């Protein structure tokens, strides 16, 4: 991005998946691709947000998650925090993904 322009906030967006950039750890990368694969397979619309480039977005993600150490991937729907990777996988296994994503 250009200096002085920051990305729009996470709040007010539709379903958003917070990612970290290319330099992120392998385990984070594999979790991110797993989440996107499942969402794509269920034809669920979402936006990807790379928070590694923007401290404000990272802080906002952590504030929404209620955890100052939250790491991606984190899933947010508008201003409602859905959960992290572990909770996402649990929701998939229990067939409660729509509820988890605040889409139900």
N, CA, C and O atoms as CSV, one atom per row, in Angstrom:
chain,resi,resn,atom,element,x,y,z
A,1,UNK,N,N,0.819,-1.206,0.000
A,1,UNK,CA,C,0.000,0.000,0.000
A,1,UNK,C,C,0.848,1.249,0.000
A,1,UNK,O,O,2.058,1.189,0.216
A,2,UNK,N,N,0.233,2.346,-0.235
A,2,UNK,CA,C,0.939,3.632,-0.232
A,2,UNK,C,C,1.008,4.162,1.182
A,2,UNK,O,O,0.118,3.896,1.989
A,3,UNK,N,N,2.053,4.909,1.496
A,3,UNK,CA,C,2.137,5.494,2.841
A,3,UNK,C,C,0.957,6.428,3.071
A,3,UNK,O,O,0.530,7.153,2.172
A,4,UNK,N,N,0.442,6.394,4.290
A,4,UNK,CA,C,-0.650,7.302,4.616
A,4,UNK,C,C,-2.020,6.725,4.330
A,4,UNK,O,O,-3.022,7.267,4.797
A,5,UNK,N,N,-2.093,5.639,3.574
A,5,UNK,CA,C,-3.391,5.013,3.370
A,5,UNK,C,C,-3.402,3.693,4.115
A,5,UNK,O,O,-2.559,2.828,3.875
A,6,UNK,N,N,-4.337,3.543,4.999
A,6,UNK,CA,C,-4.415,2.264,5.700
A,6,UNK,C,C,-5.629,1.507,5.194
A,6,UNK,O,O,-6.582,2.094,4.681
A,7,UNK,N,N,-5.574,0.209,5.349
A,7,UNK,CA,C,-6.677,-0.633,4.890
A,7,UNK,C,C,-7.937,-0.305,5.687
A,7,UNK,O,O,-7.850,0.123,6.837
A,8,UNK,N,N,-9.095,-0.503,5.087
A,8,UNK,CA,C,-10.329,-0.294,5.845
A,8,UNK,C,C,-10.382,-1.253,7.027
A,8,UNK,O,O,-9.806,-2.340,6.970
A,9,UNK,N,N,-11.065,-0.863,8.092
A,9,UNK,CA,C,-11.091,-1.719,9.281
A,9,UNK,C,C,-11.803,-3.043,9.018
A,9,UNK,O,O,-12.559,-3.186,8.057
A,10,UNK,N,N,-11.540,-3.997,9.894
A,10,UNK,CA,C,-12.182,-5.310,9.767
A,10,UNK,C,C,-13.672,-5.214,10.058
A,10,UNK,O,O,-14.483,-5.884,9.419
A,11,UNK,N,N,-14.024,-4.378,11.026
A,11,UNK,CA,C,-15.426,-4.202,11.374
A,11,UNK,C,C,-16.177,-3.665,10.166
A,11,UNK,O,O,-15.672,-2.814,9.434
A,12,UNK,N,N,-17.372,-4.164,9.969
A,12,UNK,CA,C,-18.159,-3.653,8.868
A,12,UNK,C,C,-17.897,-4.416,7.577
A,12,UNK,O,O,-18.600,-4.209,6.588
A,13,UNK,N,N,-16.913,-5.283,7.567
A,13,UNK,CA,C,-16.743,-6.147,6.417
A,13,UNK,C,C,-17.626,-7.366,6.610
A,13,UNK,O,O,-18.166,-7.610,7.689
A,14,UNK,N,N,-17.755,-8.120,5.530
A,14,UNK,CA,C,-18.409,-9.409,5.675
A,14,UNK,C,C,-17.423,-10.363,6.317
A,14,UNK,O,O,-16.470,-9.943,6.973
A,15,UNK,N,N,-17.657,-11.628,6.126
A,15,UNK,CA,C,-16.795,-12.643,6.726
A,15,UNK,C,C,-15.344,-12.418,6.323
A,15,UNK,O,O,-15.023,-12.352,5.137
A,16,UNK,N,N,-14.483,-12.301,7.307
A,16,UNK,CA,C,-13.091,-11.953,7.050
A,16,UNK,C,C,-12.164,-12.956,7.711
A,16,UNK,O,O,-12.355,-13.337,8.866
A,17,UNK,N,N,-11.169,-13.370,6.967
A,17,UNK,CA,C,-10.158,-14.282,7.482
A,17,UNK,C,C,-8.840,-13.520,7.568
A,17,UNK,O,O,-8.283,-13.107,6.550
A,18,UNK,N,N,-8.350,-13.340,8.788
A,18,UNK,CA,C,-7.090,-12.631,8.970
A,18,UNK,C,C,-5.924,-13.573,8.719
A,18,UNK,O,O,-5.838,-14.650,9.310
A,19,UNK,N,N,-5.043,-13.157,7.846
A,19,UNK,CA,C,-3.884,-13.972,7.513
A,19,UNK,C,C,-2.627,-13.231,7.900
A,19,UNK,O,O,-2.661,-12.037,8.199
A,20,UNK,N,N,-1.520,-13.942,7.891
A,20,UNK,CA,C,-0.256,-13.232,7.940
A,20,UNK,C,C,0.464,-13.512,6.636
A,20,UNK,O,O,0.128,-14.453,5.917
A,21,UNK,N,N,1.443,-12.700,6.340
A,21,UNK,CA,C,2.028,-12.672,5.008
A,21,UNK,C,C,2.919,-13.844,4.668
A,21,UNK,O,O,2.981,-14.829,5.405
A,22,UNK,N,N,3.609,-13.732,3.546
A,22,UNK,CA,C,4.444,-14.811,3.015
A,22,UNK,C,C,5.529,-15.273,3.980
A,22,UNK,O,O,5.997,-16.410,3.904
A,23,UNK,N,N,5.925,-14.386,4.886
A,23,UNK,CA,C,7.023,-14.746,5.787
A,23,UNK,C,C,6.549,-15.549,7.000
A,23,UNK,O,O,7.344,-15.901,7.871
A,24,UNK,N,N,5.249,-15.831,7.046
A,24,UNK,CA,C,4.731,-16.475,8.251
A,24,UNK,C,C,5.209,-17.917,8.389
A,24,UNK,O,O,5.714,-18.519,7.441
A,25,UNK,N,N,5.038,-18.441,9.571
A,25,UNK,CA,C,5.478,-19.800,9.878
A,25,UNK,C,C,4.708,-20.831,9.072
A,25,UNK,O,O,3.567,-20.610,8.669
A,26,UNK,N,N,5.353,-21.950,8.850
A,26,UNK,CA,C,4.740,-23.005,8.051
A,26,UNK,C,C,3.420,-23.484,8.664
A,26,UNK,O,O,2.453,-23.725,7.941
A,27,UNK,N,N,3.378,-23.621,9.985
A,27,UNK,CA,C,2.156,-24.144,10.610
A,27,UNK,C,C,0.990,-23.171,10.408
A,27,UNK,O,O,-0.150,-23.592,10.211
A,28,UNK,N,N,1.285,-21.868,10.459
A,28,UNK,CA,C,0.236,-20.874,10.214
A,28,UNK,C,C,-0.238,-20.962,8.766
A,28,UNK,O,O,-1.436,-20.913,8.486
A,29,UNK,N,N,0.724,-21.092,7.850
A,29,UNK,CA,C,0.377,-21.211,6.432
A,29,UNK,C,C,-0.541,-22.401,6.173
A,29,UNK,O,O,-1.533,-22.282,5.454
A,30,UNK,N,N,-0.210,-23.543,6.758
A,30,UNK,CA,C,-1.009,-24.729,6.478
A,30,UNK,C,C,-2.403,-24.604,7.092
A,30,UNK,O,O,-3.378,-25.097,6.524
A,31,UNK,N,N,-2.500,-23.945,8.253
A,31,UNK,CA,C,-3.820,-23.705,8.848
A,31,UNK,C,C,-4.646,-22.783,7.955
A,31,UNK,O,O,-5.834,-23.011,7.730
A,32,UNK,N,N,-3.986,-21.730,7.447
A,32,UNK,CA,C,-4.686,-20.787,6.584
A,32,UNK,C,C,-5.220,-21.469,5.335
A,32,UNK,O,O,-6.362,-21.239,4.936
A,33,UNK,N,N,-4.390,-22.313,4.716
A,33,UNK,CA,C,-4.846,-22.952,3.481
A,33,UNK,C,C,-5.944,-23.965,3.763
A,33,UNK,O,O,-6.827,-24.177,2.932
A,34,UNK,N,N,-5.893,-24.588,4.926
A,34,UNK,CA,C,-6.947,-25.520,5.324
A,34,UNK,C,C,-8.289,-24.787,5.478
A,34,UNK,O,O,-9.321,-25.256,4.998
A,35,UNK,N,N,-8.259,-23.649,6.143
A,35,UNK,CA,C,-9.485,-22.861,6.339
A,35,UNK,C,C,-10.050,-22.404,4.994
A,35,UNK,O,O,-11.247,-22.543,4.742
A,36,UNK,N,N,-9.187,-21.859,4.131
A,36,UNK,CA,C,-9.692,-21.376,2.839
A,36,UNK,C,C,-10.217,-22.532,1.987
A,36,UNK,O,O,-11.200,-22.382,1.262
A,37,UNK,N,N,-9.553,-23.681,2.079
A,37,UNK,CA,C,-10.004,-24.844,1.306
A,37,UNK,C,C,-11.412,-25.266,1.729
A,37,UNK,O,O,-12.258,-25.564,0.885
A,38,UNK,N,N,-11.653,-25.287,3.030
A,38,UNK,CA,C,-12.970,-25.685,3.543
A,38,UNK,C,C,-14.033,-24.657,3.157
A,38,UNK,O,O,-15.126,-25.019,2.721
A,39,UNK,N,N,-13.705,-23.373,3.322
A,39,UNK,CA,C,-14.665,-22.326,2.966
A,39,UNK,C,C,-14.988,-22.368,1.474
A,39,UNK,O,O,-16.146,-22.243,1.077
A,40,UNK,N,N,-13.942,-22.548,0.647
A,40,UNK,CA,C,-14.164,-22.643,-0.794
A,40,UNK,C,C,-15.039,-23.842,-1.135
A,40,UNK,O,O,-15.938,-23.756,-1.972
A,41,UNK,N,N,-14.762,-24.956,-0.475
A,41,UNK,CA,C,-15.518,-26.173,-0.738
A,41,UNK,C,C,-16.987,-26.026,-0.390
A,41,UNK,O,O,-17.845,-26.655,-1.009
A,42,UNK,N,N,-17.277,-25.189,0.608
A,42,UNK,CA,C,-18.659,-24.956,1.010
A,42,UNK,C,C,-19.239,-23.724,0.318
A,42,UNK,O,O,-20.358,-23.304,0.612
A,43,UNK,N,N,-18.461,-23.147,-0.610
A,43,UNK,CA,C,-18.891,-21.967,-1.369
A,43,UNK,C,C,-19.308,-20.821,-0.447
A,43,UNK,O,O,-20.292,-20.125,-0.698
A,44,UNK,N,N,-18.546,-20.646,0.606
A,44,UNK,CA,C,-18.797,-19.536,1.525
A,44,UNK,C,C,-17.922,-18.357,1.107
A,44,UNK,O,O,-16.709,-18.493,0.952
A,45,UNK,N,N,-18.554,-17.205,0.929
A,45,UNK,CA,C,-17.832,-16.000,0.527
A,45,UNK,C,C,-17.066,-15.441,1.724
A,45,UNK,O,O,-17.584,-15.386,2.839
A,46,UNK,N,N,-15.844,-15.034,1.477
A,46,UNK,CA,C,-15.059,-14.430,2.549
A,46,UNK,C,C,-14.004,-13.518,1.948
A,46,UNK,O,O,-13.714,-13.586,0.754
A,47,UNK,N,N,-13.442,-12.676,2.778
A,47,UNK,CA,C,-12.350,-11.815,2.360
A,47,UNK,C,C,-11.099,-12.217,3.111
A,47,UNK,O,O,-11.159,-12.585,4.284
A,48,UNK,N,N,-9.973,-12.145,2.437
A,48,UNK,CA,C,-8.699,-12.398,3.092
A,48,UNK,C,C,-8.050,-11.066,3.419
A,48,UNK,O,O,-7.991,-10.171,2.576
A,49,UNK,N,N,-7.570,-10.940,4.628
A,49,UNK,CA,C,-6.900,-9.714,5.036
A,49,UNK,C,C,-5.517,-10.073,5.558
A,49,UNK,O,O,-5.379,-10.830,6.519
A,50,UNK,N,N,-4.503,-9.523,4.916
A,50,UNK,CA,C,-3.138,-9.765,5.375
A,50,UNK,C,C,-2.810,-8.746,6.460
A,50,UNK,O,O,-2.563,-7.575,6.172
A,51,UNK,N,N,-2.809,-9.204,7.708
A,51,UNK,CA,C,-2.586,-8.280,8.819
A,51,UNK,C,C,-1.113,-8.059,9.108
A,51,UNK,O,O,-0.756,-7.227,9.942
A,52,UNK,N,N,-0.247,-8.813,8.412
A,52,UNK,CA,C,1.175,-8.671,8.714
A,52,UNK,C,C,1.718,-7.343,8.186
A,52,UNK,O,O,2.758,-6.866,8.641
A,53,UNK,N,N,1.004,-6.746,7.217
A,53,UNK,CA,C,1.458,-5.499,6.621
A,53,UNK,C,C,0.932,-4.277,7.366
A,53,UNK,O,O,1.355,-3.155,7.087
A,54,UNK,N,N,0.028,-4.479,8.296
A,54,UNK,CA,C,-0.694,-3.348,8.870
A,54,UNK,C,C,-0.902,-3.551,10.370
A,54,UNK,O,O,-1.733,-4.359,10.785
A,55,UNK,N,N,-0.151,-2.822,11.166
A,55,UNK,CA,C,-0.250,-2.982,12.623
A,55,UNK,C,C,-1.634,-2.661,13.146
A,55,UNK,O,O,-2.099,-3.291,14.096
A,56,UNK,N,N,-2.304,-1.685,12.536
A,56,UNK,CA,C,-3.641,-1.307,12.996
A,56,UNK,C,C,-4.614,-2.473,12.838
A,56,UNK,O,O,-5.425,-2.746,13.723
A,57,UNK,N,N,-4.519,-3.155,11.693
A,57,UNK,CA,C,-5.392,-4.319,11.480
A,57,UNK,C,C,-5.048,-5.442,12.442
A,57,UNK,O,O,-5.934,-6.130,12.951
A,58,UNK,N,N,-3.751,-5.625,12.691
A,58,UNK,CA,C,-3.346,-6.678,13.616
A,58,UNK,C,C,-3.888,-6.382,15.015
A,58,UNK,O,O,-4.406,-7.269,15.693
A,59,UNK,N,N,-3.762,-5.127,15.431
A,59,UNK,CA,C,-4.280,-4.745,16.750
A,59,UNK,C,C,-5.790,-4.927,16.813
A,59,UNK,O,O,-6.332,-5.370,17.825
A,60,UNK,N,N,-6.463,-4.578,15.714
A,60,UNK,CA,C,-7.913,-4.716,15.691
A,60,UNK,C,C,-8.327,-6.182,15.765
A,60,UNK,O,O,-9.263,-6.538,16.481
A,61,UNK,N,N,-7.616,-7.029,15.014
A,61,UNK,CA,C,-7.894,-8.465,15.053
A,61,UNK,C,C,-7.747,-8.984,16.482
A,61,UNK,O,O,-8.578,-9.752,16.967
A,62,UNK,N,N,-6.675,-8.552,17.146
A,62,UNK,CA,C,-6.444,-9.021,18.509
A,62,UNK,C,C,-7.494,-8.478,19.472
A,62,UNK,O,O,-7.908,-9.168,20.404
A,63,UNK,N,N,-7.922,-7.240,19.242
A,63,UNK,CA,C,-8.969,-6.662,20.085
A,63,UNK,C,C,-10.278,-7.426,19.904
A,63,UNK,O,O,-10.959,-7.740,20.880
A,64,UNK,N,N,-10.626,-7.722,18.660
A,64,UNK,CA,C,-11.853,-8.481,18.390
A,64,UNK,C,C,-11.764,-9.875,19.002
A,64,UNK,O,O,-12.750,-10.408,19.512
A,65,UNK,N,N,-10.574,-10.453,18.944
A,65,UNK,CA,C,-10.389,-11.799,19.491
A,65,UNK,C,C,-10.334,-11.767,21.020
A,65,UNK,O,O,-10.476,-12.798,21.676
A,66,UNK,N,N,-10.125,-10.567,21.578
A,66,UNK,CA,C,-10.005,-10.451,23.026
A,66,UNK,C,C,-8.737,-11.101,23.541
A,66,UNK,O,O,-8.683,-11.562,24.681
A,67,UNK,N,N,-7.704,-11.137,22.686
A,67,UNK,CA,C,-6.455,-11.786,23.055
A,67,UNK,C,C,-5.291,-10.999,22.452
A,67,UNK,O,O,-5.117,-10.995,21.233
A,68,UNK,N,N,-4.501,-10.340,23.282
A,68,UNK,CA,C,-3.408,-9.516,22.774
A,68,UNK,C,C,-2.312,-10.316,22.071
A,68,UNK,O,O,-1.439,-9.740,21.422
A,69,UNK,N,N,-2.358,-11.631,22.198
A,69,UNK,CA,C,-1.349,-12.461,21.541
A,69,UNK,C,C,-1.931,-13.329,20.426
A,69,UNK,O,O,-1.272,-14.246,19.935
A,70,UNK,N,N,-3.164,-13.034,20.034
A,70,UNK,CA,C,-3.821,-13.847,19.007
A,70,UNK,C,C,-2.993,-13.878,17.727
A,70,UNK,O,O,-2.488,-12.850,17.277
A,71,UNK,N,N,-2.861,-15.063,17.149
A,71,UNK,CA,C,-2.141,-15.207,15.887
A,71,UNK,C,C,-3.098,-15.687,14.804
A,71,UNK,O,O,-4.084,-16.361,15.100
A,72,UNK,N,N,-2.816,-15.347,13.562
A,72,UNK,CA,C,-3.666,-15.804,12.460
A,72,UNK,C,C,-3.585,-17.315,12.299
A,72,UNK,O,O,-2.636,-17.916,12.801
A,73,UNK,N,N,-4.525,-17.952,11.630
A,73,UNK,CA,C,-5.718,-17.307,11.085
A,73,UNK,C,C,-6.786,-17.063,12.150
A,73,UNK,O,O,-7.004,-17.896,13.031
A,74,UNK,N,N,-7.442,-15.919,12.057
A,74,UNK,CA,C,-8.561,-15.578,12.927
A,74,UNK,C,C,-9.734,-15.245,12.018
A,74,UNK,O,O,-9.557,-14.676,10.941
A,75,UNK,N,N,-10.927,-15.603,12.460
A,75,UNK,CA,C,-12.100,-15.413,11.610
A,75,UNK,C,C,-13.062,-14.446,12.287
A,75,UNK,O,O,-13.433,-14.616,13.449
A,76,UNK,N,N,-13.455,-13.429,11.527
A,76,UNK,CA,C,-14.321,-12.372,12.035
A,76,UNK,C,C,-15.454,-12.182,11.038
A,76,UNK,O,O,-15.242,-12.267,9.828
A,77,UNK,N,N,-16.650,-11.927,11.540
A,77,UNK,CA,C,-17.755,-11.576,10.652
A,77,UNK,C,C,-18.267,-10.209,11.070
A,77,UNK,O,O,-18.925,-10.076,12.102
A,78,UNK,N,N,-17.962,-9.184,10.263
A,78,UNK,CA,C,-18.289,-7.825,10.668
A,78,UNK,C,C,-17.544,-7.496,11.939
A,78,UNK,O,O,-16.318,-7.605,11.983
A,79,UNK,N,N,-18.260,-7.094,12.979
A,79,UNK,CA,C,-17.576,-6.801,14.242
A,79,UNK,C,C,-17.734,-7.943,15.240
A,79,UNK,O,O,-17.447,-7.793,16.428
A,80,UNK,N,N,-18.191,-9.080,14.740
A,80,UNK,CA,C,-18.353,-10.247,15.618
A,80,UNK,C,C,-17.187,-11.207,15.409
A,80,UNK,O,O,-16.911,-11.643,14.291
A,81,UNK,N,N,-16.515,-11.523,16.500
A,81,UNK,CA,C,-15.412,-12.462,16.438
A,81,UNK,C,C,-15.962,-13.881,16.375
A,81,UNK,O,O,-16.777,-14.269,17.211
A,82,UNK,N,N,-15.522,-14.653,15.390
A,82,UNK,CA,C,-15.989,-16.037,15.259
A,82,UNK,C,C,-15.082,-16.999,16.012
A,82,UNK,O,O,-15.551,-17.801,16.819
A,83,UNK,N,N,-13.776,-16.915,15.744
A,83,UNK,CA,C,-12.869,-17.812,16.436
A,83,UNK,C,C,-11.581,-18.015,15.665
A,83,UNK,O,O,-11.341,-17.389,14.632
A,84,UNK,N,N,-10.764,-18.903,16.192
A,84,UNK,CA,C,-9.480,-19.180,15.581
A,84,UNK,C,C,-9.532,-20.522,14.848
A,84,UNK,O,O,-10.601,-21.101,14.658
A,85,UNK,N,N,-8.371,-20.994,14.448
A,85,UNK,CA,C,-8.307,-22.225,13.658
A,85,UNK,C,C,-8.883,-23.423,14.408
A,85,UNK,O,O,-9.655,-24.197,13.843
A,86,UNK,N,N,-8.510,-23.577,15.682
A,86,UNK,CA,C,-8.976,-24.745,16.455
A,86,UNK,C,C,-10.513,-24.769,16.520
A,86,UNK,O,O,-11.142,-25.808,16.322
A,87,UNK,N,N,-11.095,-23.597,16.803
A,87,UNK,CA,C,-12.548,-23.523,16.903
A,87,UNK,C,C,-13.216,-23.751,15.551
A,87,UNK,O,O,-14.297,-24.333,15.465
A,88,UNK,N,N,-12.554,-23.284,14.506
A,88,UNK,CA,C,-13.065,-23.483,13.155
A,88,UNK,C,C,-13.159,-24.970,12.834
A,88,UNK,O,O,-14.187,-25.459,12.366
A,89,UNK,N,N,-12.053,-25.684,13.097
A,89,UNK,CA,C,-12.015,-27.128,12.808
A,89,UNK,C,C,-13.071,-27.875,13.624
A,89,UNK,O,O,-13.729,-28.790,13.132
A,90,UNK,N,N,-13.211,-27.461,14.876
A,90,UNK,CA,C,-14.215,-28.073,15.740
A,90,UNK,C,C,-15.624,-27.876,15.165
A,90,UNK,O,O,-16.439,-28.799,15.153
A,91,UNK,N,N,-15.889,-26.660,14.691
A,91,UNK,CA,C,-17.204,-26.358,14.113
A,91,UNK,C,C,-17.458,-27.195,12.863
A,91,UNK,O,O,-18.575,-27.657,12.633
A,92,UNK,N,N,-16.415,-27.387,12.058
A,92,UNK,CA,C,-16.554,-28.216,10.863
A,92,UNK,C,C,-16.896,-29.650,11.252
A,92,UNK,O,O,-17.784,-30.272,10.668
A,93,UNK,N,N,-16.179,-30.161,12.245
A,93,UNK,CA,C,-16.392,-31.550,12.674
A,93,UNK,C,C,-17.782,-31.746,13.264
A,93,UNK,O,O,-18.399,-32.798,13.097
A,94,UNK,N,N,-18.269,-30.712,13.959
A,94,UNK,CA,C,-19.575,-30.827,14.612
A,94,UNK,C,C,-20.711,-30.345,13.722
A,94,UNK,O,O,-21.874,-30.313,14.124
A,95,UNK,N,N,-20.337,-29.964,12.483
A,95,UNK,CA,C,-21.338,-29.517,11.527
A,95,UNK,C,C,-22.071,-28.261,12.001
A,95,UNK,O,O,-23.264,-28.098,11.748
A,96,UNK,N,N,-21.352,-27.384,12.684
A,96,UNK,CA,C,-21.967,-26.139,13.159
A,96,UNK,C,C,-21.256,-24.928,12.548
A,96,UNK,O,O,-21.197,-23.857,13.154
A,97,UNK,N,N,-20.717,-25.116,11.337
A,97,UNK,CA,C,-19.906,-24.064,10.729
A,97,UNK,C,C,-20.712,-22.785,10.473
A,97,UNK,O,O,-20.220,-21.681,10.706
A,98,UNK,N,N,-21.946,-22.938,9.995
A,98,UNK,CA,C,-22.777,-21.753,9.726
A,98,UNK,C,C,-22.960,-20.905,10.982
A,98,UNK,O,O,-22.863,-19.678,10.946
A,99,UNK,N,N,-23.229,-21.595,12.095
A,99,UNK,CA,C,-23.399,-20.880,13.368
A,99,UNK,C,C,-22.085,-20.235,13.800
A,99,UNK,O,O,-22.054,-19.085,14.238
A,100,UNK,N,N,-21.009,-20.994,13.670
A,100,UNK,CA,C,-19.685,-20.501,14.055
A,100,UNK,C,C,-19.339,-19.227,13.275
A,100,UNK,O,O,-18.791,-18.279,13.838
A,101,UNK,N,N,-19.657,-19.212,11.993
A,101,UNK,CA,C,-19.325,-18.077,11.135
A,101,UNK,C,C,-20.358,-16.952,11.221
A,101,UNK,O,O,-20.274,-15.963,10.493
A,102,UNK,N,N,-21.339,-17.118,12.125
A,102,UNK,CA,C,-22.414,-16.118,12.299
A,102,UNK,C,C,-23.224,-15.946,11.005
A,102,UNK,O,O,-23.718,-14.857,10.714
A,103,UNK,N,N,-23.350,-17.019,10.246
A,103,UNK,CA,C,-24.104,-16.954,9.005
A,103,UNK,C,C,-25.479,-17.571,9.155
A,103,UNK,O,O,-26.350,-17.363,8.311
A,104,UNK,N,N,-25.682,-18.327,10.220
A,104,UNK,CA,C,-26.945,-19.043,10.399
A,104,UNK,C,C,-28.032,-18.103,10.904
A,104,UNK,O,O,-29.168,-18.529,11.114
